[in-house]
């Protein structure tokens, strides 16, 4: 007999009422059910460097991290993160007070939103956005204010005037993502400088998701916002081992920021997972010290896969926005005679044996994202080649 309750009130907190099962779960289940190639969820289908996997095995065998690691993260990883930021970007952080290890960047986002926001605060976020942004803002009781990236001249662009107009007296925080998922846009130094000027002028905090920092292509440049004038003391930067080293299941992320900001984020984080991924933290510390040749080879491999998939999608009849960063390609389905990306993605497994993600789910203004569909290219070359072959059939269907 089903348990009865004395109230008709829904079980789910009303702040989360608009959030059901994620699109990633839905589309991955569809891929499994239909035997389709899954180019939806953004995870590699091969592991990262063998020496880093062996470093995790060694940590397990040596008993490092098998019990609770320190709340802020193991010292080796915090030092490695600080060294990485200094070596690559000239950003000096104290590993003891200005670095925090998290259960992936997703927990870092949640902890930052819960720590830094009060009910009624406004958060300006670039739309489309990773779906956890909206949920974490809602859990904090804040209000999200989207500023839409729109396609122009082959990429999705930020309207800086629209961004400025979105900031009000209630705005507490800007939430940025560059390189940007799902569009593949990398904000330019000039765009970031304008954002920095706005943040300083309006005394705003900024949380910047830079998990794809090592995946920038062609002439694009990743510029950490915290390097710009006036930004180090107001910026919380998020990083991730999963995206940089292809070990997404390890769930190791980090926060770098000034000591007061890290203290605030840690205060929320300690009541989420408390700690996570103990042995993996030691392995990621070694990964961050890999030579530059690793990162060069990683980018070159992903760039070749990007070109393979983007070219195949164009031949299949999609409108293609070749990404400057991340491992996603956003496409326009209107040249195929379609207008609804959600319906297109739900039918694509039966039509072509491939799964993708509709961008509309990453928008508040769903009509803005209606015709756009995202494909992941962080897969083996032979998988991408087969997917391209299948998708080309759409042009002749």
PAMI-464988 format. One record per residue (C-alpha): residue in one letter; chain; x, y, z. Coordinates in steps of 0.05 Angstrom, whole numbers, padded with zeros to 5 digits. Example, Ala and Ser with C-alpha at 12.3 -4.5 7.8 and 13.67 -1.06 7.14 Angstrom:
> A / A / 00246 / -00090 / 00156
> S / A / 00273 / -00021 / 00143
This chain:
> X / A / 00000 / 00000 / 00000
> X / A / 00027 / 00068 / -00018
> X / A / 00047 / 00114 / 00039
> X / A / -00001 / 00171 / 00051
> X / A / 00017 / 00242 / 00068
> X / A / -00024 / 00294 / 00104
> X / A / -00010 / 00348 / 00054
> X / A / -00022 / 00359 / -00020
> X / A / 00042 / 00399 / -00023
> X / A / 00090 / 00370 / -00076
> X / A / 00150 / 00332 / -00051
> X / A / 00200 / 00371 / -00093
> X / A / 00222 / 00439 / -00068
> X / A / 00187 / 00491 / -00110
> X / A / 00254 / 00523 / -00127
> X / A / 00270 / 00460 / -00166
> X / A / 00201 / 00448 / -00195
> X / A / 00222 / 00468 / -00265
> X / A / 00280 / 00419 / -00266
> X / A / 00263 / 00347 / -00282
> X / A / 00308 / 00292 / -00309
> X / A / 00367 / 00323 / -00345
> X / A / 00369 / 00321 / -00420
> X / A / 00434 / 00282 / -00415
> X / A / 00400 / 00225 / -00379
> X / A / 00343 / 00224 / -00428
> X / A / 00386 / 00224 / -00490
> X / A / 00437 / 00174 / -00462
> X / A / 00379 / 00126 / -00446
> X / A / 00354 / 00136 / -00517
> X / A / 00423 / 00119 / -00545
> X / A / 00425 / 00055 / -00504
> X / A / 00354 / 00035 / -00523
> X / A / 00366 / 00045 / -00597
> X / A / 00438 / 00024 / -00601
> X / A / 00457 / 00092 / -00629
> X / A / 00524 / 00127 / -00628
> X / A / 00521 / 00175 / -00569
> X / A / 00549 / 00243 / -00589
> X / A / 00505 / 00275 / -00536
> X / A / 00537 / 00274 / -00468
> X / A / 00606 / 00304 / -00466
> X / A / 00652 / 00249 / -00441
> X / A / 00710 / 00216 / -00478
> X / A / 00704 / 00143 / -00497
> X / A / 00778 / 00130 / -00481
> X / A / 00817 / 00142 / -00417
> X / A / 00870 / 00196 / -00408
> X / A / 00945 / 00186 / -00400
> X / A / 00966 / 00117 / -00376
> X / A / 01017 / 00145 / -00328
> X / A / 00962 / 00186 / -00293
> X / A / 00917 / 00125 / -00288
> X / A / 00976 / 00088 / -00257
> X / A / 00987 / 00145 / -00209
> X / A / 00917 / 00134 / -00183
> X / A / 00930 / 00059 / -00176
> X / A / 00995 / 00075 / -00139
> X / A / 00958 / 00122 / -00091
> X / A / 00907 / 00068 / -00076
> X / A / 00960 / 00016 / -00063
> X / A / 01001 / 00064 / -00020
> X / A / 00940 / 00081 / 00022
> X / A / 00939 / 00154 / 00001
> X / A / 00869 / 00182 / -00001
> X / A / 00833 / 00117 / 00018
> X / A / 00808 / 00152 / 00081
> X / A / 00780 / 00223 / 00085
> X / A / 00828 / 00272 / 00053
> X / A / 00834 / 00342 / 00081
> X / A / 00771 / 00384 / 00070
> X / A / 00805 / 00435 / 00024
> X / A / 00839 / 00380 / -00016
> X / A / 00904 / 00343 / -00009
> X / A / 00964 / 00391 / -00004
> X / A / 00997 / 00360 / -00065
> X / A / 00939 / 00377 / -00110
> X / A / 00929 / 00447 / -00081
> X / A / 01002 / 00462 / -00094
> X / A / 00997 / 00433 / -00164
> X / A / 00936 / 00477 / -00180
> X / A / 00972 / 00538 / -00154
> X / A / 01034 / 00521 / -00195
> X / A / 00992 / 00510 / -00257
> X / A / 00958 / 00578 / -00250
> X / A / 01025 / 00613 / -00239
> X / A / 01062 / 00577 / -00294
> X / A / 01009 / 00586 / -00348
> X / A / 00977 / 00652 / -00330
> X / A / 01021 / 00688 / -00281
> X / A / 00967 / 00683 / -00227
> X / A / 00996 / 00673 / -00158
> X / A / 00951 / 00636 / -00108
> X / A / 00968 / 00612 / -00039
> X / A / 00954 / 00536 / -00040
> X / A / 00935 / 00537 / 00033
> X / A / 00883 / 00593 / 00031
> X / A / 00866 / 00608 / -00041
> X / A / 00855 / 00538 / -00072
> X / A / 00797 / 00491 / -00058
> X / A / 00788 / 00421 / -00087
> X / A / 00717 / 00401 / -00104
> X / A / 00678 / 00340 / -00129
> X / A / 00684 / 00363 / -00201
> X / A / 00668 / 00433 / -00227
> X / A / 00594 / 00418 / -00218
> X / A / 00602 / 00418 / -00142
> X / A / 00645 / 00480 / -00147
> X / A / 00587 / 00516 / -00184
> X / A / 00537 / 00493 / -00131
> X / A / 00582 / 00513 / -00072
> X / A / 00597 / 00581 / -00103
> X / A / 00523 / 00597 / -00116
> X / A / 00501 / 00574 / -00046
> X / A / 00558 / 00611 / -00013
> X / A / 00556 / 00677 / -00050
> X / A / 00482 / 00689 / -00063
> X / A / 00423 / 00710 / -00019
> X / A / 00350 / 00700 / -00037
> X / A / 00330 / 00756 / -00085
> X / A / 00399 / 00768 / -00113
> X / A / 00405 / 00769 / -00189
> X / A / 00456 / 00729 / -00228
> X / A / 00472 / 00749 / -00300
> X / A / 00491 / 00687 / -00340
> X / A / 00508 / 00677 / -00413
> X / A / 00454 / 00638 / -00449
> X / A / 00456 / 00582 / -00471
> X / A / 00487 / 00555 / -00407
> X / A / 00506 / 00488 / -00375
> X / A / 00442 / 00463 / -00343
> X / A / 00469 / 00460 / -00271
> X / A / 00478 / 00536 / -00271
> X / A / 00403 / 00547 / -00270
> X / A / 00390 / 00494 / -00218
> X / A / 00445 / 00520 / -00171
> X / A / 00421 / 00592 / -00177
> X / A / 00350 / 00567 / -00161
> X / A / 00374 / 00528 / -00100
> X / A / 00407 / 00591 / -00073
> X / A / 00340 / 00627 / -00080
> X / A / 00369 / 00676 / -00130
> X / A / 00342 / 00698 / -00198
> X / A / 00378 / 00684 / -00263
> X / A / 00381 / 00738 / -00316
> X / A / 00403 / 00710 / -00383
> X / A / 00442 / 00748 / -00435
> X / A / 00438 / 00711 / -00501
> X / A / 00497 / 00694 / -00545
> X / A / 00473 / 00700 / -00616
> X / A / 00503 / 00673 / -00681
> X / A / 00539 / 00723 / -00725
> X / A / 00596 / 00715 / -00774
> X / A / 00606 / 00641 / -00760
> X / A / 00607 / 00644 / -00684
> X / A / 00562 / 00659 / -00625
> X / A / 00575 / 00729 / -00601
> X / A / 00563 / 00768 / -00537
> X / A / 00527 / 00835 / -00542
> X / A / 00564 / 00877 / -00490
> X / A / 00510 / 00930 / -00490
> X / A / 00458 / 00877 / -00473
> X / A / 00503 / 00851 / -00418
> X / A / 00510 / 00921 / -00388
> X / A / 00435 / 00932 / -00392
> X / A / 00422 / 00867 / -00356
> X / A / 00458 / 00891 / -00293
> X / A / 00413 / 00924 / -00241
> X / A / 00420 / 00945 / -00169
> X / A / 00400 / 00874 / -00150
> X / A / 00455 / 00842 / -00190
> X / A / 00504 / 00806 / -00144
> X / A / 00544 / 00762 / -00192
> X / A / 00563 / 00749 / -00264
> X / A / 00568 / 00675 / -00283
> X / A / 00612 / 00665 / -00344
> X / A / 00637 / 00604 / -00382
> X / A / 00695 / 00609 / -00431
> X / A / 00711 / 00569 / -00472
> X / A / 00636 / 00564 / -00476
> X / A / 00593 / 00502 / -00473
> X / A / 00552 / 00489 / -00516
> X / A / 00569 / 00540 / -00570
> X / A / 00645 / 00531 / -00572
> X / A / 00656 / 00607 / -00568
> X / A / 00719 / 00632 / -00534
> X / A / 00709 / 00703 / -00507
> X / A / 00762 / 00750 / -00534
> X / A / 00810 / 00791 / -00492
> X / A / 00771 / 00853 / -00512
> X / A / 00704 / 00823 / -00491
> X / A / 00733 / 00800 / -00425
> X / A / 00764 / 00869 / -00413
> X / A / 00696 / 00901 / -00422
> X / A / 00665 / 00850 / -00374
> X / A / 00720 / 00865 / -00324
> X / A / 00707 / 00940 / -00329
> X / A / 00633 / 00928 / -00317
> X / A / 00646 / 00884 / -00257
> X / A / 00692 / 00935 / -00225
> X / A / 00646 / 00993 / -00241
> X / A / 00585 / 00958 / -00211
> X / A / 00623 / 00922 / -00156
> X / A / 00602 / 00853 / -00179
> X / A / 00629 / 00785 / -00162
> X / A / 00645 / 00739 / -00221
> X / A / 00645 / 00663 / -00223
> X / A / 00681 / 00640 / -00285
> X / A / 00677 / 00568 / -00309
> X / A / 00742 / 00554 / -00346
> X / A / 00740 / 00478 / -00348
> X / A / 00756 / 00477 / -00423
> X / A / 00817 / 00522 / -00414
> X / A / 00863 / 00472 / -00449
> X / A / 00817 / 00461 / -00508
> X / A / 00824 / 00524 / -00551
> X / A / 00837 / 00519 / -00625
> X / A / 00864 / 00558 / -00684
> X / A / 00877 / 00631 / -00665
> X / A / 00834 / 00631 / -00603
> X / A / 00866 / 00649 / -00536
> X / A / 00842 / 00630 / -00467
> X / A / 00848 / 00691 / -00422
> X / A / 00831 / 00678 / -00349
> X / A / 00787 / 00735 / -00325
> X / A / 00825 / 00739 / -00260
> X / A / 00887 / 00764 / -00298
> X / A / 00852 / 00829 / -00317
> X / A / 00857 / 00893 / -00276
> X / A / 00813 / 00894 / -00214
> X / A / 00790 / 00823 / -00223
> X / A / 00833 / 00778 / -00180
> X / A / 00798 / 00798 / -00115
> X / A / 00727 / 00791 / -00143
> X / A / 00734 / 00729 / -00188
> X / A / 00722 / 00656 / -00170
> X / A / 00754 / 00612 / -00223
> X / A / 00733 / 00540 / -00233
> X / A / 00776 / 00485 / -00264
> X / A / 00768 / 00411 / -00278
> X / A / 00812 / 00350 / -00286
> X / A / 00758 / 00313 / -00324
> X / A / 00759 / 00359 / -00384
> X / A / 00834 / 00369 / -00386
> X / A / 00856 / 00297 / -00375
> X / A / 00797 / 00254 / -00399
> X / A / 00781 / 00223 / -00331
> X / A / 00711 / 00251 / -00322
> X / A / 00689 / 00197 / -00274
> X / A / 00742 / 00217 / -00223
> X / A / 00703 / 00281 / -00207
> X / A / 00762 / 00326 / -00188
> X / A / 00753 / 00401 / -00196
> X / A / 00779 / 00462 / -00162
> X / A / 00767 / 00534 / -00143
> X / A / 00820 / 00589 / -00144
> X / A / 00803 / 00657 / -00114
> X / A / 00824 / 00706 / -00060
> X / A / 00825 / 00678 / 00010
> X / A / 00759 / 00710 / 00032
> X / A / 00722 / 00682 / -00029
> X / A / 00752 / 00612 / -00021
> X / A / 00733 / 00613 / 00052
> X / A / 00661 / 00630 / 00034
> X / A / 00657 / 00576 / -00020
> X / A / 00689 / 00524 / 00026
> X / A / 00637 / 00539 / 00080
> X / A / 00583 / 00515 / 00032
> X / A / 00624 / 00459 / 00000
> X / A / 00638 / 00425 / 00066
> X / A / 00564 / 00410 / 00074
> X / A / 00557 / 00382 / 00003
> X / A / 00606 / 00325 / -00006
> X / A / 00653 / 00347 / 00050
> X / A / 00709 / 00311 / 00012
> X / A / 00713 / 00266 / -00050
> X / A / 00760 / 00229 / -00098
> X / A / 00817 / 00220 / -00048
> X / A / 00866 / 00176 / -00087
> X / A / 00848 / 00211 / -00152
> X / A / 00870 / 00278 / -00123
> X / A / 00942 / 00253 / -00119
> X / A / 00939 / 00229 / -00191
> X / A / 00911 / 00296 / -00216
> X / A / 00968 / 00331 / -00180
> X / A / 01016 / 00292 / -00225
> X / A / 00973 / 00307 / -00286
> X / A / 00977 / 00382 / -00276
> X / A / 01053 / 00376 / -00279
> X / A / 01053 / 00340 / -00346
> X / A / 01098 / 00373 / -00399
> X / A / 01069 / 00422 / -00448
> X / A / 01075 / 00369 / -00502
> X / A / 01016 / 00332 / -00470
> X / A / 00971 / 00393 / -00476
> X / A / 00994 / 00407 / -00547
> X / A / 00980 / 00335 / -00568
> X / A / 00913 / 00336 / -00533
> X / A / 00892 / 00399 / -00570
> X / A / 00917 / 00372 / -00637
> X / A / 00878 / 00307 / -00628
> X / A / 00814 / 00344 / -00610
> X / A / 00823 / 00394 / -00666
> X / A / 00829 / 00337 / -00717
> X / A / 00766 / 00305 / -00688
> X / A / 00731 / 00372 / -00690
> X / A / 00748 / 00380 / -00764
> X / A / 00725 / 00310 / -00780
> X / A / 00658 / 00318 / -00747
> X / A / 00646 / 00390 / -00768
> X / A / 00662 / 00373 / -00840
> X / A / 00617 / 00312 / -00839
> X / A / 00559 / 00351 / -00809
> X / A / 00566 / 00405 / -00863
> X / A / 00565 / 00351 / -00917
> X / A / 00503 / 00322 / -00884
> X / A / 00468 / 00389 / -00893
> X / A / 00472 / 00420 / -00825
> X / A / 00491 / 00492 / -00814
> X / A / 00555 / 00486 / -00774
> X / A / 00588 / 00534 / -00725
> X / A / 00659 / 00511 / -00721
> X / A / 00680 / 00518 / -00648
> X / A / 00740 / 00556 / -00624
> X / A / 00741 / 00516 / -00560
> X / A / 00711 / 00458 / -00520
> X / A / 00695 / 00391 / -00552
> X / A / 00626 / 00407 / -00578
> X / A / 00600 / 00429 / -00646
> X / A / 00535 / 00469 / -00649
> X / A / 00494 / 00461 / -00712
> X / A / 00432 / 00492 / -00743
> X / A / 00380 / 00442 / -00767
> X / A / 00340 / 00492 / -00809
> X / A / 00380 / 00476 / -00874
> X / A / 00353 / 00405 / -00865
> X / A / 00282 / 00432 / -00866
> X / A / 00274 / 00425 / -00791
> X / A / 00257 / 00479 / -00740
> X / A / 00251 / 00443 / -00674
> X / A / 00317 / 00418 / -00647
> X / A / 00284 / 00379 / -00590
> X / A / 00239 / 00340 / -00637
> X / A / 00297 / 00331 / -00685
> X / A / 00342 / 00300 / -00630
> X / A / 00287 / 00254 / -00607
> X / A / 00277 / 00228 / -00678
> X / A / 00351 / 00226 / -00698
> X / A / 00367 / 00158 / -00667
> X / A / 00313 / 00124 / -00709
> X / A / 00331 / 00164 / -00771
> X / A / 00406 / 00160 / -00768
> X / A / 00429 / 00119 / -00708
> X / A / 00462 / 00180 / -00675
> X / A / 00445 / 00217 / -00611
> X / A / 00456 / 00292 / -00601
> X / A / 00432 / 00345 / -00551
> X / A / 00382 / 00401 / -00568
> X / A / 00410 / 00468 / -00547
> X / A / 00341 / 00495 / -00530
> X / A / 00345 / 00462 / -00461
> X / A / 00403 / 00508 / -00444
> X / A / 00361 / 00571 / -00456
> X / A / 00310 / 00610 / -00415
> X / A / 00288 / 00640 / -00482
> X / A / 00278 / 00572 / -00514
> X / A / 00257 / 00602 / -00580
> X / A / 00328 / 00630 / -00587
> X / A / 00357 / 00560 / -00583
> X / A / 00302 / 00523 / -00619
> X / A / 00340 / 00506 / -00684
> X / A / 00407 / 00490 / -00653
> X / A / 00435 / 00421 / -00637
> X / A / 00500 / 00402 / -00603
> X / A / 00546 / 00343 / -00621
> X / A / 00606 / 00320 / -00580
> X / A / 00670 / 00302 / -00616
> X / A / 00710 / 00275 / -00556
> X / A / 00703 / 00205 / -00584
> X / A / 00748 / 00155 / -00620
> X / A / 00762 / 00173 / -00693
> X / A / 00729 / 00110 / -00719
> X / A / 00666 / 00126 / -00679
> X / A / 00663 / 00196 / -00709
> X / A / 00674 / 00168 / -00778
> X / A / 00616 / 00120 / -00770
> X / A / 00572 / 00175 / -00742
> X / A / 00589 / 00219 / -00801
> X / A / 00571 / 00163 / -00850
> X / A / 00504 / 00153 / -00816
> X / A / 00489 / 00228 / -00813
> X / A / 00504 / 00238 / -00886
> X / A / 00443 / 00195 / -00901
> X / A / 00399 / 00252 / -00875
> X / A / 00416 / 00293 / -00937
> X / A / 00387 / 00239 / -00981
> X / A / 00328 / 00218 / -00938
